[in-house]
Amino acid sequence: MQTTQPLQSRRGRPEAPPTDPKAISRSLAYLQRYRLQAALPYLFLVIATLAQLAVPKLVSNIIDAVTAGARARFLLDAIAQLPAGVAGQALPRLLATANLPADWSLQQLVNRLNADTATAPSLLLSAGLAIVIFALVRGVFAFLQALWAEKNSQAVAYDIRNDLYAKIQQLSFAYHDQNQTGQLMIRATDDVEKVRLFIGQGLMQLVGALILIVGTLIILFATNAQLALITLPILPIALILFVVFGAISGPLFAKVQMRLSELNTILQENVAGIKVVKAFTREKSEEEKFERAATALVNQQLRVSRLFTFLFPVIFMVANLGQAAVTYFGGVQIINDTLTLGQWQQFSLYLVYLFLPIAQLGIIITQVGQAGASATRIFEILDAKSDVTDKPDAIQLPPVRGLIEFDHVTFRYAGSDAPVLQDVSFVAEPGQTVALLGATGSGKTSIINLIPRFYDPIAGSVKIDGYDIRDVTLDSLRSQIGIVLQETTLFSGTIRDNIAFGKPDATMDEVIAAAKAAAAHDFIMSFPQGYDTPVGERGTTLSGGQKQRIAIARALLLNPRILILDDSTSSVDLATEVRIQRALDQLMKGRTSVVIAQRISTVMNADQILVLDRGRIVARGKHDELLEDSPIYAEIYRSQLVDDTHPAEPQRPVIDAQYAMHNA
């Protein structure tokens, strides 16, 4: 049976699964499908970051040019005001103030100061223009980086969603029996979006932060190794904090997604069953259930928020300690004349480049935690193993005649210890109609579910034309079986779209022929738009009987050799049932038909009637034989066709009239 744990058991609420550390890397593997396109945003990111790293150096040049020009003008004014004899005595102090060699003459000093004064405006202008150019370069490449990162993330989300949808379609009924629709929906929508945001934003921010940190450290050590060593201890402290918080936040985000799934499940079930809710006046209790789920979600999100409201102040405190240390030791170097004001400002700006990505890591760790939890949930579905799959050596089932054989079949559903079918054996010859009759839970639906291999038996075998259905491909098997399930499912679209669901290329004449055979043509043509009439979500604009007849037409359009009707006339009135049954009697000729019916009137003409009780065949034969030989069948017959009449009225004429109407 199913080899993986269910996402959300219908019988209880499991704890959130642990986050798989490999899930993120598996998500990133989707980028390998795009290769050059996937590399482009990182190339643009490197260029934009290099342009950003160049700015502090240019700012330093501007400040040094301004201070050099101002100092030169001040010294020239001071020299001009000194008497001729005093200027020579003050020369050593003037050279020291200008940071020039002590053996320079007064004329050399004046020439240098004049040069500094003259070049200061041009240096200021060139540095300013360079800043503008680098800002433009950074802006352009930052835009390109964001654009291509978004394209890549959308492409990955597209692929993951398609893979998820395909996987959900492939998983067997046993898997879907154990998992809720809302759970699957939230993983294909919200969880995929969380992964997409990380790939499109979080991952780019992470790579950008690492490039900025490494580049900044290289420049800091090249500029002033002493000050750089003072800031170095901050990095391991910050990284340790992020590792700890990442380990704590991962499970918390997984629980957030689980609570969101529970909320979505309640919403989906309530909307789907809104008529039942209103019919039983359960609006208030359903609101309370939704409120409890919403409260659980909010409380879990608050737990995450409390964690990160503690993280960010701690990170900023560490960064401020580093800034304070640099301010102090940098000030000492300025006082000792070993560091210029421009160099100190340059170092301070690079220090911002160091602390800013460290602070951004707090946001990145949030996205990593969310993406890790969501990716784990996504791959939980993608890794699920279906218990009904094609064998590696499965063959194509050739066109069948319709011989169906159950050979000592025993079957139970996943999660159940009691078998619903026990040692069931029967043969349906080609062209025969086999009717299944029995109380609810007797195993009728289980039998028809085994024929198209929605499930596999735990013992025995099911064969079609002598082929064990486990030895043939599912597509070749199911394409030769027409099915009308008890619960009619129609899809949004037109009536024609729903009839042609299994054969989209069917001509209009074929669609109309199938509709006529299912006694649906007349009511379809009564609509103003005819076959182009929208049916609404799940066929809400049609009555139960109308939906049933469209479902029958959908199955008949395939012209299958094997026809399965699961109580297909349960939602129609007696007159409509007679019309449908008359059409089906004609169409079943030459086909092997397996029919489930709650009414004996619909199975009286069957070639073989199987009476089931608690998963076993307790009687078999035709109608007349079973009336004589099977107490269970006779009891069902009496309860449906005899006991429903008034006890004071003659019984036999009523039965004969109904029987005659059926065969008319």
C-alpha positions as CSV (number, residue, x, y, z in Angstrom):
1,M,0.0,0.0,0.0
2,Q,1.1,3.6,0.3
3,T,4.7,3.8,1.3
4,T,4.7,7.4,2.7
5,Q,2.9,9.0,5.5
6,P,-0.1,11.0,4.7
7,L,0.1,14.8,4.6
8,Q,-2.8,15.2,6.9
9,S,-4.7,12.2,8.3
10,R,-8.4,12.5,8.3
11,R,-8.4,10.9,11.7
12,G,-6.1,13.2,13.5
13,R,-3.8,16.1,13.2
14,P,-0.1,15.1,13.1
15,E,2.7,17.4,14.1
16,A,4.6,19.3,11.4
17,P,7.2,17.1,9.8
18,P,10.8,18.1,10.4
19,T,12.4,20.4,7.8
20,D,14.5,18.5,5.3
21,P,17.8,20.3,4.9
22,K,18.1,19.0,1.3
23,A,14.7,20.3,0.2
24,I,16.1,23.8,-0.6
25,S,18.9,22.4,-2.7
26,R,16.5,20.2,-4.5
27,S,14.4,23.3,-5.3
28,L,17.4,25.1,-6.6
29,A,18.1,22.2,-8.9
30,Y,15.2,23.4,-11.0
31,L,17.4,26.4,-12.0
32,Q,19.7,24.0,-13.8
33,R,17.1,23.6,-16.5
34,Y,17.8,27.2,-17.5
35,R,21.6,27.3,-17.2
36,L,22.7,30.7,-18.9
37,Q,19.4,32.4,-18.0
38,A,19.9,31.2,-14.4
39,A,23.4,32.6,-14.3
40,L,22.5,36.1,-15.7
41,P,21.2,37.6,-12.5
42,Y,24.3,36.6,-10.5
43,L,26.5,38.1,-13.2
44,F,24.5,41.4,-13.0
45,L,24.6,41.2,-9.2
46,V,28.5,41.0,-9.2
47,I,28.7,44.0,-11.5
48,A,26.2,46.0,-9.4
49,T,28.0,45.1,-6.2
50,L,31.4,46.1,-7.6
51,A,29.9,49.5,-8.6
52,Q,28.6,49.9,-5.1
53,L,32.0,49.0,-3.5
54,A,33.7,51.8,-5.6
55,V,31.6,54.6,-4.1
56,P,33.2,54.9,-0.6
57,K,36.6,55.3,-2.2
58,L,35.3,58.1,-4.4
59,V,33.7,59.8,-1.3
60,S,37.1,59.5,0.4
61,N,38.7,61.3,-2.6
62,I,36.1,64.1,-2.4
63,I,36.6,64.6,1.3
64,D,40.4,64.5,1.0
65,A,40.3,66.9,-2.0
66,V,38.1,69.3,-0.1
67,T,40.2,69.2,3.1
68,A,43.5,69.4,1.1
69,G,42.2,72.5,-0.8
70,A,41.0,74.1,2.4
71,R,44.2,73.4,4.2
72,A,46.3,74.7,1.3
73,R,44.3,77.9,1.2
74,F,44.6,78.3,5.0
75,L,48.4,77.8,4.9
76,L,48.9,80.2,1.9
77,D,47.0,82.9,3.8
78,A,49.1,82.2,6.9
79,I,52.3,82.4,4.9
80,A,51.2,85.7,3.2
81,Q,50.6,87.3,6.6
82,L,54.0,86.2,8.1
83,P,56.9,88.7,8.0
84,A,59.8,87.6,5.7
85,G,62.2,86.7,8.5
86,V,59.5,84.7,10.4
87,A,58.4,82.6,7.4
88,G,61.8,80.8,7.3
89,Q,61.6,80.0,11.0
90,A,58.1,78.7,10.7
91,L,58.9,76.5,7.6
92,P,59.5,73.2,9.5
93,R,56.1,73.5,11.2
94,L,54.3,74.5,8.0
95,L,55.8,71.5,6.1
96,A,54.7,69.1,8.9
97,T,51.2,70.6,8.8
98,A,51.1,70.0,5.0
99,N,52.5,66.5,5.4
100,L,55.4,67.4,3.1
101,P,59.1,66.4,3.3
102,A,61.1,68.4,5.9
103,D,63.9,69.4,3.4
104,W,61.5,71.3,1.1
105,S,62.1,75.0,0.6
106,L,59.5,77.7,1.2
107,Q,59.1,78.2,-2.6
108,Q,58.4,74.4,-3.0
109,L,55.8,74.6,-0.2
110,V,54.1,77.5,-1.8
111,N,54.1,75.9,-5.3
112,R,52.6,72.7,-3.8
113,L,49.9,74.6,-1.9
114,N,49.0,76.6,-5.0
115,A,48.7,73.3,-7.0
116,D,46.5,71.8,-4.3
117,T,44.3,74.8,-4.3
118,A,44.0,74.8,-8.1
119,T,43.3,71.0,-8.5
120,A,40.8,70.7,-5.7
121,P,37.8,71.8,-7.7
122,S,38.6,69.5,-10.6
123,L,39.2,66.5,-8.3
124,L,35.9,67.3,-6.6
125,L,34.1,67.4,-9.9
126,S,35.6,64.2,-11.3
127,A,34.9,62.3,-8.1
128,G,31.3,63.5,-8.1
129,L,30.9,62.5,-11.8
130,A,32.4,59.1,-11.0
131,I,29.9,58.6,-8.2
132,V,27.0,59.4,-10.6
133,I,28.4,57.0,-13.2
134,F,28.9,54.2,-10.7
135,A,25.4,54.9,-9.3
136,L,23.9,54.6,-12.8
137,V,25.8,51.4,-13.5
138,R,24.7,49.9,-10.2
139,G,21.1,51.0,-10.9
140,V,21.0,49.5,-14.4
141,F,22.5,46.2,-13.4
142,A,20.5,46.0,-10.2
143,F,17.4,46.4,-12.4
144,L,18.6,43.6,-14.8
145,Q,19.5,41.4,-11.8
146,A,16.0,41.8,-10.2
147,L,14.3,41.3,-13.6
148,W,16.1,38.1,-14.5
149,A,15.9,36.8,-10.9
150,E,12.1,37.2,-11.1
151,K,12.0,35.5,-14.4
152,N,14.0,32.6,-13.0
153,S,11.9,32.3,-9.9
154,Q,8.6,32.4,-11.9
155,A,10.0,29.7,-14.2
156,V,10.9,27.5,-11.3
157,A,7.5,28.0,-9.7
158,Y,5.9,27.1,-13.0
159,D,7.9,23.9,-13.2
160,I,7.3,22.9,-9.5
161,R,3.5,23.6,-9.8
162,N,3.3,21.5,-13.0
163,D,5.3,18.7,-11.4
164,L,3.1,18.8,-8.3
165,Y,-0.1,18.7,-10.4
166,A,1.2,15.9,-12.5
167,K,2.2,14.0,-9.3
168,I,-1.2,14.5,-7.7
169,Q,-2.8,13.2,-10.8
170,Q,-0.7,10.1,-10.8
171,L,-1.1,9.2,-7.1
172,S,-3.5,6.4,-6.5
173,F,-6.9,6.6,-4.8
174,A,-5.4,5.3,-1.6
175,Y,-3.2,8.4,-1.3
176,H,-6.1,10.7,-1.9
177,D,-8.3,8.8,0.5
178,Q,-5.9,9.7,3.3
179,N,-5.2,13.3,2.4
180,Q,-7.4,16.4,2.3
181,T,-8.0,18.5,-0.7
182,G,-7.1,21.7,1.2
183,Q,-3.7,20.3,2.1
184,L,-2.9,19.6,-1.5
185,M,-4.1,23.0,-2.6
186,I,-2.0,24.9,-0.1
187,R,1.1,23.1,-1.1
188,A,0.6,23.8,-4.8
189,T,-0.1,27.5,-4.1
190,D,1.3,29.1,-0.9
191,D,4.2,26.6,-0.4
192,V,5.3,27.0,-4.0
193,E,5.1,30.8,-3.6
194,K,7.3,30.7,-0.5
195,V,10.0,28.7,-2.5
196,R,9.7,31.1,-5.4
197,L,10.2,34.2,-3.2
198,F,13.4,32.6,-1.8
199,I,14.8,31.8,-5.2
200,G,13.8,35.2,-6.7
201,Q,14.7,37.4,-3.7
202,G,16.1,35.6,-0.6
203,L,18.8,33.7,-2.6
204,M,19.9,36.8,-4.5
205,Q,20.1,38.8,-1.2
206,L,22.1,36.0,0.3
207,V,24.6,35.8,-2.5
208,G,24.7,39.6,-2.7
209,A,25.3,39.8,1.1
210,L,28.2,37.3,0.8
211,I,29.8,39.2,-2.1
212,L,29.5,42.5,-0.3
213,I,30.9,41.1,3.0
214,V,33.9,39.4,1.3
215,G,34.6,42.4,-1.0
216,T,34.3,44.8,1.9
217,L,36.7,42.8,4.1
218,I,39.3,42.7,1.4
219,I,39.1,46.5,0.9
220,L,39.1,47.1,4.7
221,F,42.3,45.0,5.2
222,A,43.9,46.6,2.2
223,T,43.0,50.1,3.5
224,N,43.6,49.8,7.2
225,A,44.4,46.4,8.6
226,Q,44.5,47.6,12.2
227,L,40.9,48.9,12.1
228,A,39.8,45.9,10.0
229,L,41.0,43.5,12.8
230,I,38.8,45.3,15.3
231,T,35.7,44.6,13.3
232,L,36.6,41.0,12.4
233,P,35.3,39.4,15.7
234,I,31.8,40.7,14.9
235,L,31.3,38.4,12.0
236,P,31.5,35.0,13.8
237,I,29.2,36.3,16.5
238,A,26.6,37.3,14.0
239,L,26.9,34.1,12.0
240,I,26.5,32.0,15.2
241,L,23.4,33.9,16.0
242,F,21.9,33.2,12.6
243,V,22.7,29.5,12.7
244,V,21.0,29.2,16.1
245,F,18.0,31.2,15.0
246,G,17.8,29.3,11.7
247,A,17.7,26.0,13.6
248,I,14.9,27.3,15.8
249,S,12.9,29.0,13.1
250,G,12.7,26.1,10.7
251,P,10.2,24.0,12.7
252,L,8.3,27.1,13.6
253,F,7.7,28.0,10.0
254,A,6.7,24.4,9.2
255,K,4.0,24.6,11.9
256,V,2.9,27.9,10.4
257,Q,2.4,26.2,7.0
258,M,0.6,23.3,8.7
259,R,-1.8,25.7,10.5
260,L,-2.4,27.5,7.2
261,S,-3.2,24.2,5.5
262,E,-5.7,23.4,8.2
263,L,-7.4,26.8,7.8
264,N,-7.5,26.3,4.0
265,T,-9.0,22.8,4.4
266,I,-11.8,24.1,6.6
267,L,-12.5,26.9,4.1
268,Q,-12.4,24.5,1.1
269,E,-14.7,22.0,2.8
270,N,-17.1,24.6,4.0
271,V,-17.5,26.3,0.6
272,A,-17.9,22.9,-1.1
273,G,-20.6,21.9,1.4
274,I,-22.2,25.3,1.9
275,K,-25.7,23.8,1.1
276,V,-25.3,21.2,3.8
277,V,-24.1,23.9,6.3
278,K,-27.1,26.1,5.6
279,A,-29.6,23.2,5.5
280,F,-28.5,22.1,9.0
281,T,-28.1,25.7,10.2
282,R,-24.5,25.1,11.2
283,E,-23.2,28.5,10.1
284,K,-22.4,29.5,13.7
285,S,-20.5,26.3,14.6
286,E,-18.6,26.4,11.3
287,E,-17.6,30.0,12.0
288,E,-16.3,28.9,15.4
289,K,-14.3,26.1,13.8
290,F,-12.8,28.5,11.3
291,E,-12.1,31.0,14.1
292,R,-10.3,28.3,16.1
293,A,-8.1,27.4,13.1
294,A,-7.4,31.1,12.4
295,T,-6.5,31.7,16.1
296,A,-4.1,28.7,16.0
297,L,-2.5,30.2,12.8
298,V,-2.2,33.7,14.4
299,N,-0.7,32.3,17.6
300,Q,1.9,30.3,15.6
301,Q,2.8,33.3,13.5
302,L,3.2,35.4,16.7
303,R,5.7,32.8,18.0
304,V,7.8,33.3,14.9
305,S,7.4,37.1,15.3
306,R,8.6,37.0,18.9
307,L,11.7,35.1,17.8
308,F,12.6,37.6,15.1
309,T,11.7,40.7,17.2
310,F,14.4,39.4,19.6
311,L,16.9,38.6,16.7
312,F,17.0,41.9,15.0
313,P,17.7,44.1,18.1
314,V,20.5,41.7,19.0
315,I,22.0,42.0,15.5
316,F,21.9,45.7,15.6
317,M,23.4,45.8,19.0
318,V,26.4,43.7,17.8
319,A,26.7,46.0,14.8
320,N,26.6,49.2,17.0
321,L,29.3,47.7,19.2
322,G,31.5,47.3,16.2
323,Q,30.7,50.8,15.0
324,A,31.6,52.2,18.4
325,A,35.0,50.4,18.4
326,V,35.8,51.7,15.0
327,T,34.8,55.2,15.9
328,Y,37.1,55.2,18.9
329,F,40.2,53.6,17.4
330,G,39.7,55.5,14.1
331,G,39.6,58.8,16.1
332,V,42.8,57.9,17.8
333,Q,44.5,57.4,14.4
334,I,43.2,60.7,13.2
335,I,44.5,62.4,16.3
336,N,47.9,60.7,15.7
337,D,47.8,61.9,12.1
338,T,48.0,58.4,10.7
339,L,44.5,58.5,9.2
340,T,43.0,61.2,7.1
341,L,39.4,62.4,7.5
342,G,38.5,61.0,4.0
343,Q,40.1,57.6,4.8
344,W,38.1,57.5,8.1
345,Q,34.9,58.3,6.2
346,Q,35.8,55.7,3.6
347,F,36.3,53.1,6.3
348,S,33.0,54.1,8.0
349,L,31.1,53.6,4.7
350,Y,32.7,50.3,4.1
351,L,31.8,49.3,7.6
352,V,28.1,50.1,6.8
353,Y,28.6,47.7,3.8
354,L,29.8,45.1,6.3
355,F,27.0,45.6,8.9
356,L,24.1,46.1,6.4
357,P,24.3,42.6,4.8
358,I,24.7,41.2,8.3
359,A,21.4,42.8,9.3
360,Q,19.9,41.6,6.0
361,L,20.8,38.1,6.9
362,G,18.0,38.4,9.5
363,I,15.5,38.8,6.7
364,I,17.2,36.2,4.6
365,I,17.0,33.7,7.4
366,T,13.3,34.3,7.6
367,Q,12.9,33.4,3.9
368,V,15.2,30.5,4.2
369,G,13.1,29.1,7.1
370,Q,9.9,29.6,5.2
371,A,11.3,28.2,2.0
372,G,12.8,25.2,3.8
373,A,9.6,24.3,5.5
374,S,7.6,24.8,2.2
375,A,10.1,22.9,0.1
376,T,9.9,20.0,2.5
377,R,6.2,19.9,2.2
378,I,6.4,20.1,-1.6
379,F,8.8,17.2,-1.9
380,E,6.8,15.2,0.5
381,I,4.3,15.0,-2.3
382,L,6.8,14.6,-5.1
383,D,8.5,11.8,-3.3
384,A,5.3,10.0,-2.4
385,K,5.1,6.5,-3.9
386,S,1.8,5.4,-5.4
387,D,0.8,1.8,-4.7
388,V,-0.8,1.6,-8.2
389,T,1.8,2.1,-10.9
390,D,2.9,0.5,-14.1
391,K,5.4,-2.3,-13.8
392,P,8.7,-1.7,-15.6
393,D,7.8,-4.5,-18.1
394,A,4.1,-3.6,-18.3
395,I,2.6,-4.2,-21.8
396,Q,-0.1,-2.4,-23.7
397,L,-3.5,-4.1,-23.3
398,P,-4.7,-4.9,-26.8
399,P,-8.3,-4.1,-27.8
400,V,-10.4,-6.2,-25.4
401,R,-13.4,-8.4,-25.9
402,G,-14.6,-7.7,-22.4
403,L,-14.0,-10.9,-20.4
404,I,-13.6,-9.9,-16.7
405,E,-12.5,-12.5,-14.1
406,F,-12.1,-12.0,-10.3
407,D,-10.0,-14.9,-9.0
408,H,-10.2,-15.2,-5.2
409,V,-9.8,-11.5,-4.6
410,T,-9.3,-10.1,-1.1
411,F,-9.0,-6.3,-0.6
412,R,-8.8,-3.8,2.2
413,Y,-8.3,0.0,2.2
414,A,-5.1,1.6,3.5
415,G,-5.3,2.2,7.2
416,S,-7.9,-0.5,7.8
417,D,-7.4,-3.9,9.3
418,A,-10.7,-5.4,8.2
419,P,-11.0,-6.5,4.5
420,V,-13.9,-5.1,2.5
421,L,-13.7,-8.0,0.0
422,Q,-13.0,-11.6,1.0
423,D,-12.2,-14.3,-1.5
424,V,-14.4,-12.9,-4.2
425,S,-14.5,-14.9,-7.5
426,F,-16.7,-14.4,-10.5
427,V,-16.5,-14.3,-14.3
428,A,-18.3,-11.7,-16.6
429,E,-18.4,-13.0,-20.1
430,P,-18.0,-10.6,-23.0
431,G,-21.3,-8.8,-23.6
432,Q,-22.8,-9.8,-20.3
433,T,-24.4,-7.4,-17.8
434,V,-23.3,-8.2,-14.2
435,A,-25.3,-6.4,-11.5
436,L,-24.0,-5.9,-8.0
437,L,-26.5,-5.8,-5.2
438,G,-26.2,-5.6,-1.5
439,A,-26.4,-3.4,1.6
440,T,-24.2,-0.3,2.1
441,G,-20.7,-1.4,2.9
442,S,-21.1,-4.8,1.4
443,G,-18.3,-4.2,-1.1
444,K,-20.0,-3.3,-4.4
445,T,-18.0,-0.1,-5.0
446,S,-14.8,-1.9,-4.1
447,I,-15.4,-4.4,-6.8
448,I,-15.8,-1.8,-9.6
449,N,-12.8,0.2,-8.2
450,L,-10.6,-2.8,-8.8
451,I,-11.6,-3.3,-12.4
452,P,-9.9,-0.1,-13.7
453,R,-7.2,-0.7,-11.1
454,F,-7.9,2.3,-8.9
455,Y,-6.7,0.0,-6.1
456,D,-4.8,-3.3,-6.1
457,P,-6.1,-6.4,-4.2
458,I,-4.0,-7.7,-1.4
459,A,-4.7,-11.3,-2.5
460,G,-6.0,-12.9,-5.7
461,S,-6.1,-11.2,-9.1
462,V,-8.3,-9.3,-11.5
463,K,-8.0,-10.3,-15.2
464,I,-9.4,-8.9,-18.4
465,D,-9.3,-11.1,-21.4
466,G,-6.9,-13.3,-19.5
467,Y,-4.4,-10.5,-18.8
468,D,-3.7,-9.7,-15.1
469,I,-4.4,-6.0,-15.0
470,R,-1.2,-5.5,-13.0
471,D,0.8,-6.6,-16.0
472,V,-0.6,-4.0,-18.4
473,T,-0.2,-0.2,-18.5
474,L,-2.8,1.9,-16.7
475,D,-3.5,4.1,-19.8
476,S,-4.2,1.1,-22.1
477,L,-6.5,-0.4,-19.4
478,R,-8.5,2.6,-18.4
479,S,-8.9,3.9,-22.0
480,Q,-11.1,0.8,-22.7
481,I,-13.3,1.2,-19.7
482,G,-16.2,3.7,-19.5
483,I,-17.2,4.7,-16.0
484,V,-20.1,6.6,-14.4
485,L,-19.4,7.0,-10.7
486,Q,-22.1,7.4,-8.1
487,E,-20.9,10.9,-7.2
488,T,-21.2,12.8,-10.5
489,T,-18.4,15.3,-11.1
490,L,-18.7,17.9,-13.8
491,F,-16.1,20.6,-14.5
492,S,-16.5,24.3,-15.2
493,G,-17.1,24.8,-18.9
494,T,-19.9,24.0,-21.3
495,I,-22.1,20.9,-21.5
496,R,-20.3,19.9,-24.7
497,D,-16.9,20.2,-22.9
498,N,-18.1,17.9,-20.2
499,I,-19.5,15.3,-22.5
500,A,-16.3,15.3,-24.6
501,F,-14.1,15.3,-21.5
502,G,-12.6,11.9,-22.3
503,K,-12.5,12.5,-26.0
504,P,-11.8,16.2,-26.6
505,D,-11.5,15.8,-30.4
506,A,-15.0,14.3,-30.7
507,T,-17.2,15.8,-33.4
508,M,-20.5,17.5,-32.5
509,D,-22.4,14.7,-34.1
510,E,-20.7,12.2,-31.8
511,V,-21.4,14.4,-28.7
512,I,-25.1,14.7,-29.7
513,A,-25.4,10.9,-30.3
514,A,-24.0,10.2,-26.9
515,A,-26.3,12.7,-25.3
516,K,-29.3,11.2,-27.1
517,A,-28.3,7.7,-25.9
518,A,-28.2,9.0,-22.3
519,A,-31.6,10.7,-22.7
520,A,-29.9,14.1,-22.2
521,H,-30.4,15.7,-25.6
522,D,-33.9,17.0,-25.0
523,F,-33.1,18.8,-21.8
524,I,-29.8,20.2,-23.2
525,M,-31.7,21.7,-26.2
526,S,-34.2,23.3,-23.8
527,F,-31.4,25.6,-22.7
528,P,-31.1,28.8,-24.7
529,Q,-27.4,28.0,-25.5
530,G,-27.9,24.3,-26.0
531,Y,-24.6,22.4,-25.8
532,D,-22.7,25.7,-25.2
533,T,-24.6,26.2,-21.9
534,P,-22.1,26.7,-19.0
535,V,-22.6,24.1,-16.2
536,G,-21.1,26.2,-13.4
537,E,-18.7,24.9,-10.8
538,R,-19.3,21.2,-10.1
539,G,-22.4,21.4,-12.3
540,T,-24.3,23.6,-9.9
541,T,-26.6,24.9,-12.6
542,L,-27.9,21.4,-13.4
543,S,-30.2,19.1,-11.4
544,G,-28.9,15.8,-10.1
545,G,-30.7,13.8,-12.8
546,Q,-29.3,16.1,-15.5
547,K,-25.7,15.8,-14.2
548,Q,-26.2,12.0,-14.1
549,R,-27.2,11.8,-17.7
550,I,-24.3,14.1,-18.9
551,A,-21.9,11.8,-17.0
552,I,-23.5,8.8,-18.7
553,A,-23.1,10.5,-22.1
554,R,-19.4,11.2,-21.2
555,A,-18.8,7.5,-20.7
556,L,-20.7,6.4,-23.7
557,L,-18.8,8.8,-26.0
558,L,-15.7,6.6,-25.5
559,N,-17.6,3.6,-26.9
560,P,-15.9,1.3,-24.4
561,R,-15.9,-2.4,-24.5
562,I,-16.3,-2.5,-20.7
563,L,-18.9,-0.2,-19.0
564,I,-19.1,0.5,-15.3
565,L,-22.2,2.1,-13.9
566,D,-22.1,2.9,-10.2
567,D,-25.7,3.4,-9.2
568,S,-26.0,5.7,-12.3
569,T,-29.7,6.1,-12.0
570,S,-29.9,6.9,-8.3
571,S,-30.5,10.6,-8.9
572,V,-33.3,10.5,-11.4
573,D,-37.1,10.0,-11.2
574,L,-38.8,6.8,-12.3
575,A,-39.7,8.1,-15.7
576,T,-36.2,9.4,-16.5
577,E,-34.8,6.1,-15.1
578,V,-36.9,4.1,-17.6
579,R,-35.7,6.3,-20.5
580,I,-32.0,6.0,-19.4
581,Q,-32.4,2.2,-18.7
582,R,-34.0,1.7,-22.1
583,A,-31.0,3.5,-23.8
584,L,-28.5,1.6,-21.7
585,D,-30.1,-1.7,-22.5
586,Q,-29.5,-1.0,-26.2
587,L,-26.0,0.4,-25.7
588,M,-24.9,-2.5,-23.3
589,K,-25.4,-5.0,-26.1
590,G,-22.0,-6.3,-27.1
591,R,-20.4,-4.7,-24.1
592,T,-19.5,-6.1,-20.7
593,S,-21.3,-4.0,-18.2
594,V,-20.9,-4.0,-14.4
595,V,-23.8,-2.2,-12.8
596,I,-24.3,-1.2,-9.2
597,A,-27.9,-0.3,-8.3
598,Q,-29.8,0.2,-5.1
599,R,-33.0,-0.5,-6.9
600,I,-33.8,-4.0,-8.0
601,S,-35.9,-2.6,-10.8
602,T,-32.7,-1.6,-12.6
603,V,-31.0,-5.0,-12.5
604,M,-33.9,-7.4,-13.2
605,N,-32.6,-8.0,-16.8
606,A,-29.0,-8.5,-15.8
607,D,-27.3,-11.7,-17.1
608,Q,-25.8,-12.3,-13.7
609,I,-26.7,-10.7,-10.4
610,L,-24.2,-10.9,-7.6
611,V,-25.6,-10.5,-4.1
612,L,-22.9,-9.3,-1.6
613,D,-22.9,-9.3,2.2
614,R,-20.0,-8.1,4.3
615,G,-17.5,-8.4,1.4
616,R,-18.5,-11.9,0.3
617,I,-20.7,-13.1,-2.6
618,V,-23.5,-14.9,-0.9
619,A,-25.7,-15.5,-3.9
620,R,-25.5,-15.3,-7.7
621,G,-27.8,-15.9,-10.6
622,K,-30.6,-14.3,-12.5
623,H,-33.6,-12.4,-11.0
624,D,-36.0,-15.3,-11.1
625,E,-33.4,-17.8,-9.7
626,L,-32.5,-15.5,-6.8
627,L,-36.1,-14.9,-5.9
628,E,-36.3,-18.6,-5.3
629,D,-32.9,-19.4,-3.9
630,S,-31.6,-16.3,-2.0
631,P,-33.4,-15.1,1.1
632,I,-31.3,-11.9,1.1
633,Y,-32.3,-11.0,-2.5
634,A,-35.9,-11.9,-1.8
635,E,-35.9,-9.6,1.3
636,I,-34.4,-6.7,-0.7
637,Y,-37.0,-7.3,-3.4
638,R,-39.9,-7.3,-1.0
639,S,-38.6,-4.2,0.9
640,Q,-38.4,-2.2,-2.4
641,L,-41.3,-3.4,-4.5
642,V,-43.8,-4.9,-2.0
643,D,-43.5,-3.2,1.4
644,D,-43.6,0.3,-0.1
645,T,-47.2,-0.2,-1.2
646,H,-50.2,0.3,1.1
647,P,-50.9,-2.9,3.0
648,A,-54.6,-2.7,2.4
649,E,-54.1,-2.6,-1.4
650,P,-53.4,-5.7,-3.6
651,Q,-49.7,-6.2,-3.9
652,R,-49.1,-8.1,-7.2
653,P,-50.7,-5.6,-9.6
654,V,-48.4,-2.8,-8.3
655,I,-45.3,-5.0,-8.8
656,D,-46.5,-6.1,-12.3
657,A,-47.2,-2.5,-13.3
658,Q,-43.7,-1.3,-12.2
659,Y,-42.1,-4.2,-13.8
660,A,-44.0,-3.7,-17.1
661,M,-43.1,0.0,-17.0
662,H,-39.5,-0.9,-16.7
663,N,-39.6,-3.3,-19.7
664,A,-41.8,-1.0,-21.8
